[in-house]
Amino acid sequence: MAITLAEINALRQKTQAGLMDCKKALTEAEGDVEKAMEILRKKGQLVAAKRSDREAAEGCVLAKVDGNFAAMIALKCETDFVAKNADFVNLATKIIDAAVANKCKTLDEVNALTIDGQKVPDLVTERSGVTGEKMELDGYATVEGDMVCAYNHMGQNFLCTLVALNKPCDETVAKNVAMQIAAMSPVALNEAAVPQKVKDTEFDAAIEKAKQNQIQKAVENALKKAGINPAHVDSDDHIASNTEKGWITAEQGELAKQIKQQVAEEKAASLPAEMIQNIAKGMMSKFFKENCLLEQAYIDDNKISVAQYLQNADKELTVTDFKRYTLRAE
């Protein structure tokens, strides 16, 4: 049967699918709009299945506040071109609006929502069929508190943060903390909130680094006493190349290798355990200061911490929760 342009345009308005896709679907469905829509949905599912091994590294991250509740979500795709498409952003907006309106706490709850008569996963699959790109929802997170704030970095939809505070405050203060979270990417609220597994891993790494630093210092001092520049012999490749350049002699190269091995072994065997522990504890203090939100130096005044910045606004003010999500590698 002949399919009219009006019928094709009507289907396009409902599905946002391409002109030829709508025509083919209507032809296959013999003009039945509901069947044509189902055909387009199935096509979207096929596209998603075919591209399931592709990485959805671009997308649109949005955040929204409703009273004492705030949420953010990422609708991911494969290319920046699709990520900036108005229909794609509109879909992400509909999803975050519905999620916040229904106070969804998890991504499963978001996926259970119905928008415009369709389940959220079906809407995403349908849009995937239109663009031909893999799409997926990710990064759903929420905060609740007496004061909440959402921040979309530069309004570019690639990095969003949420922050909850223990009491109402100037919106500028809350926004500044949300911007701090965006800029400094804290891993926890404070030292107590850092997972023990993370603490253990970082402390083990600090112990090893402390040992290596002490060994390296001993080796460098021994090389200097032997009249050898440590920078010229920091690897076997450098020893070979610097010997060819005439910067060190072959004898110095061999001597450097002997010194490095002997001094490293002797120093490793005689490192005071208590000293290494103390150095590692100092490294951990630095780790907490750099990675715990309330202990971080405030970005607009590094002479004070974020906690002090909040207390300057209100002595009882503090952060109770925060979330951060970005599409960019860091």
C-alpha positions in Angstrom: 0.0 0.0 0.0 1.1 3.6 -0.6 2.4 5.5 2.5 1.7 9.2 2.5 4.1 11.9 3.6 1.7 13.0 6.2 1.7 9.5 7.8 5.5 9.4 7.7 5.7 12.8 9.4 3.2 11.8 12.0 5.3 8.8 12.9 8.4 10.9 13.0 6.8 13.3 15.4 6.0 10.3 17.7 9.3 8.5 17.5 11.9 11.1 16.3 13.1 8.3 13.9 14.6 9.1 10.5 12.4 9.7 7.4 13.4 6.6 5.6 13.2 4.5 8.8 9.6 5.7 9.3 8.6 5.0 5.7 10.1 1.5 5.9 8.4 0.7 9.2 5.0 1.9 8.0 5.3 0.0 4.8 6.2 -3.2 6.7 3.3 -2.6 9.1 1.0 -1.9 6.2 0.2 1.6 7.5 -0.5 0.5 11.1 1.1 3.1 13.3 1.3 1.0 16.4 2.9 -1.8 14.6 5.3 0.6 12.9 6.3 2.0 16.3 7.0 -1.5 17.5 9.1 -2.2 14.4 11.2 0.9 15.2 11.5 -0.1 18.8 12.8 -3.6 17.8 15.2 -1.9 15.4 16.5 0.1 18.3 17.0 -3.1 20.3 18.9 -4.6 17.4 21.1 -1.6 17.1 21.8 -1.7 20.8 22.6 -5.5 20.6 24.9 -5.0 17.6 26.8 -2.2 19.4 26.9 -3.7 22.9 30.7 -4.1 22.7 31.2 -0.5 21.9 32.1 2.0 24.6 29.6 4.7 25.5 32.1 7.3 26.6 30.3 10.4 25.7 26.9 11.6 26.9 24.8 14.0 28.9 25.1 14.4 32.7 22.3 16.3 34.3 21.5 17.2 37.9 18.4 18.6 39.5 17.1 19.8 42.9 13.6 19.5 44.3 13.3 20.8 47.8 15.6 18.7 50.1 16.2 16.1 47.4 18.7 16.2 44.6 19.7 13.7 41.9 21.9 13.4 38.9 22.1 10.9 36.0 24.2 10.3 32.9 22.7 9.2 29.6 25.7 7.9 27.8 26.3 7.5 24.1 29.3 6.9 21.8 30.0 10.3 20.2 30.1 14.0 21.2 27.9 14.8 18.1 25.0 12.7 19.5 25.6 13.9 23.1 25.0 17.5 22.0 21.9 16.6 19.9 18.8 18.4 21.3 16.6 15.3 21.2 19.2 13.3 23.1 19.5 16.1 25.8 15.7 16.3 25.9 15.5 12.6 26.7 18.1 12.9 29.5 16.1 15.9 30.8 12.9 14.0 30.9 14.5 11.1 32.7 16.1 13.3 35.4 12.8 15.2 35.8 10.9 12.0 36.3 13.5 10.6 38.7 13.4 13.7 40.9 9.6 14.0 40.8 9.3 10.4 42.0 12.2 10.7 44.4 13.9 7.6 42.9 16.8 6.3 45.1 18.4 3.8 42.7 18.9 3.4 39.0 16.6 0.3 39.1 13.8 2.6 40.3 14.6 5.0 37.5 14.4 2.2 34.9 11.0 1.2 36.3 9.5 4.6 35.6 7.1 5.2 32.7 7.5 8.4 30.7 5.1 9.3 27.8 3.6 5.8 28.1 6.9 4.0 27.7 9.4 2.5 30.2 12.6 4.3 30.5 14.8 1.5 29.0 12.5 1.4 26.0 12.9 5.2 25.5 16.7 4.8 25.6 16.6 1.8 23.2 14.3 3.8 20.8 16.7 6.7 20.8 19.6 4.3 20.2 17.7 3.1 17.1 17.3 6.6 15.8 21.0 7.5 16.2 22.6 4.1 15.6 24.7 4.5 18.7 24.9 2.4 21.8 23.3 4.2 24.8 23.0 3.5 28.5 22.0 5.1 31.7 24.7 5.4 34.3 25.9 7.3 37.4 22.6 7.8 39.1 23.1 9.3 42.5 21.1 11.3 45.1 21.6 13.3 48.2 19.1 14.6 50.8 19.5 17.2 53.5 18.3 20.4 55.1 20.1 22.2 52.2 21.0 20.6 48.9 22.7 22.0 45.8 23.4 20.7 42.3 26.2 22.0 40.0 26.6 21.4 36.3 30.2 22.3 35.5 30.3 25.2 33.0 26.8 24.1 31.9 28.4 21.6 29.6 26.6 18.4 30.8 29.8 16.3 31.3 30.5 16.8 35.0 27.9 17.3 37.8 28.1 17.4 41.5 25.6 17.2 44.4 26.1 18.4 47.9 23.9 18.2 51.1 24.4 20.4 54.1 23.1 20.0 57.7 21.2 23.3 57.7 19.9 26.0 55.4 22.6 28.5 54.3 23.4 31.1 51.6 23.0 29.4 48.2 26.4 30.8 47.2 28.1 28.9 50.0 26.5 25.7 48.9 27.4 26.3 45.3 31.0 27.1 46.1 31.3 23.7 47.9 29.7 22.0 44.9 32.3 23.7 42.7 35.0 22.5 45.1 33.8 18.9 44.7 33.9 19.3 40.9 37.4 20.8 40.9 39.1 18.7 43.5 37.3 15.3 43.2 37.4 14.3 46.9 37.0 10.6 47.6 35.3 11.0 51.0 33.7 13.5 53.3 36.4 13.3 56.0 39.1 10.8 57.2 36.5 8.7 59.1 34.5 8.3 55.9 37.3 6.8 53.9 36.7 3.1 53.5 39.1 1.0 55.5 40.1 -0.9 52.4 41.2 2.4 50.8 43.1 3.3 53.9 44.9 0.0 54.0 45.8 0.2 50.4 47.1 3.7 50.6 49.1 3.0 53.8 50.8 -0.1 52.2 51.7 2.1 49.2 53.0 4.8 51.5 55.2 2.2 53.4 56.6 1.0 50.1 57.2 4.5 48.8 58.9 5.5 52.1 61.3 2.6 51.8 62.1 3.3 48.2 62.7 7.0 48.9 65.2 6.2 51.7 66.9 3.6 49.5 67.1 6.1 46.6 68.6 8.8 48.8 71.3 6.4 50.1 72.1 5.3 46.5 72.4 8.8 45.2 74.6 9.9 48.1 76.9 6.9 47.5 77.1 7.7 43.7 78.0 11.4 44.5 80.7 10.3 46.8 82.1 8.2 44.0 82.1 11.3 41.7 79.2 10.0 39.6 76.2 12.1 38.7 73.1 10.0 39.7 71.1 11.4 36.8 73.5 9.9 34.3 73.1 6.4 35.7 69.5 6.1 36.8 68.9 3.2 34.4 70.9 0.7 32.4 69.7 2.4 29.1 71.0 5.8 30.4 74.3 4.3 31.4 74.8 2.8 27.9 73.7 6.0 26.1 75.7 8.4 28.4 78.8 6.2 28.0 78.4 6.5 24.2 78.1 10.3 24.6 81.3 10.4 26.7 79.5 11.8 29.7 80.7 8.9 31.8 83.4 6.3 31.2 82.7 2.6 30.9 84.4 2.1 34.2 82.1 4.6 35.9 79.1 2.9 34.4 80.1 -0.5 35.8 81.0 1.1 39.2 77.6 2.8 39.2 75.8 -0.6 38.7 77.8 -2.1 41.6 77.1 0.8 43.9 73.4 0.8 43.1 72.9 -2.9 43.8 75.1 -3.1 46.9 73.9 0.1 48.6 70.2 -0.7 47.8 70.5 -4.1 49.3 72.3 -2.8 52.4 69.9 0.1 53.0 66.8 -2.1 52.5 68.1 -4.5 55.2 68.8 -1.8 57.7 65.8 0.5 57.4 64.4 1.4 60.9 60.7 0.1 60.9 59.6 2.9 63.2 61.0 5.6 61.0 59.3 4.1 57.9 56.0 3.9 59.8 56.2 7.6 60.8 57.0 8.7 57.3 54.1 6.7 55.9 51.8 8.2 58.5 52.9 11.6 57.3 52.0 10.6 53.8 48.6 9.4 54.9 48.0 12.8 56.6 48.7 14.4 53.2 46.4 11.9 51.5 43.5 12.8 53.8 44.1 16.5 53.4 44.1 16.2 49.6 41.3 13.8 49.2 38.8 14.4 52.0 36.4 17.2 51.2 36.2 18.9 54.6 40.0 18.7 55.0 40.9 20.0 51.5 42.2 23.4 51.1 39.4 25.7 49.9 39.9 26.5 46.2 39.3 30.2 46.6 41.5 30.6 49.7 44.1 27.8 50.2 44.9 29.2 53.7 41.7 27.6 55.1 40.1 24.2 54.7 36.6 23.6 53.3 35.4 23.0 56.9 36.8 26.3 58.0 35.1 28.0 55.0 31.8 26.6 56.1 32.3 27.6 59.7 33.1 31.1 58.6 29.7 31.3 57.1 28.0 29.5 60.1 29.8 27.9 63.0 27.5 24.9 62.9 27.4 24.5 59.1 28.9 21.3 57.6 28.5 18.9 54.7 26.6 15.7 55.3 26.9 14.1 51.9 28.1 14.7 48.3 28.2 13.0 45.0 30.3 13.6 41.8 30.1 12.1 38.3 32.1 12.9 35.2 32.4 11.5 31.7 36.0 12.7 31.3 39.0 10.6 32.1 41.0 12.1 35.1 
